[in-house]
Amino acid sequence: MNKQVREAVRQELKRRKMTHGDLAHLISVERPNLTRVLTGKSGKVPKMWQEIFDALGLEIIVVPKSGSVSTTHPVE
């Protein structure tokens, strides 16, 4: 994913006071695998999709779902 998406996820983790380990447990993946995705070492948008977005002047934007609050780590 692009830097803006990774930053939005980082900010949301911070807001919820969650660690990479907390999120990894929540989505049932190993923490090192999640960390690689969140740091941009893997999980990139496939090249063809990025080319489509670029050609059409589009970008992926992450916004909170309305009414979504984790019951595991509620926001205070």
Phi, psi and omega in degrees: 000165181280171184301322182295321179293314179299320180294320178298319178294317179301316180295320180292321176299316179298315181299323181272000182057044179251148174261171173301322179298319178299313181293319179301316179297317182300322183256009175060049173231162176288140182304317179300324178294317178297316180300321177299319179292315184289338178264359177087008179282342172207176178080024180286156174295129179307144186308315183297319178298317179299320178295320177298311179302314181298315182297327182263002180068035181250158173215157177276131179233136180256128176227151178297143173290143178288135179075010182261118175224129179294131175281342179284319181226075181297148178279134181271000000 
